Amino acid sequence: MFGAFKCDQLRRRASIIEAMMKIEESKAIEVAEAMLGIPYASGGRDGAGMDCWGVMRAFYLAFGLDVPDPASTDVDFIFAHRVMDYFIAVDSPKTGDVARFAGVEAGKHIGIVLGKEVLHAHRRTGVVIHPLHRFHICAPYFRLKELVA
């Protein structure tokens, strides 16, 4: 019995390490660039159109990581109540983390950190990459628990 438990722990640890290695910056940029230009569509989850949550899900799915798809569009509510089983809050972002936008989009918009840039779905131009410093970001950032050792 102990042997099976130990094997399960080792398998879980190996899958966490594998997931952490999956989101390296060059691969993340490649995945992000493949999404550029997809039109914005509220509730969109495919190449015909995406909203910010669709961009996040598509990005993670490209690395074999799945996240829930909540019905609510209130990002603050989602992170506070619906997906914290999947994410942890972090102060310093790294590639693959989720950024919540402040300002006009406060509580309604997220993007994926790509080094010093952010991938997101813009209402007018569709899926784009912008410099991260261009936006006011609500602290904290969020990291998938699967990516934390």
MOJOWO-V7303 format. One record per run of one state. SS is the DSSP state (A for helix, B for strand, O for the rest). FROM is the first residue (numbers start at 1). LEN is the number of residues. If there is no record, write none. Layout:
((SS & FROM & LEN) (SS & FROM & LEN))
//
This chain:
((O & 1 & 1) (A & 2 & 21) (O & 23 & 2) (A & 25 & 11) (O & 36 & 4) (B & 40 & 1) (O & 41 & 4) (B & 45 & 2) (O & 47 & 2) (B & 49 & 2) (O & 51 & 1) (A & 52 & 10) (O & 62 & 13) (A & 75 & 8) (O & 83 & 4) (B & 87 & 4) (O & 91 & 7) (B & 98 & 4) (O & 102 & 1) (A & 103 & 3) (O & 106 & 4) (B & 110 & 5) (O & 115 & 2) (B & 117 & 6) (O & 123 & 3) (B & 126 & 6) (A & 132 & 3) (O & 135 & 2) (B & 137 & 8) (A & 145 & 3) (O & 148 & 2))
//
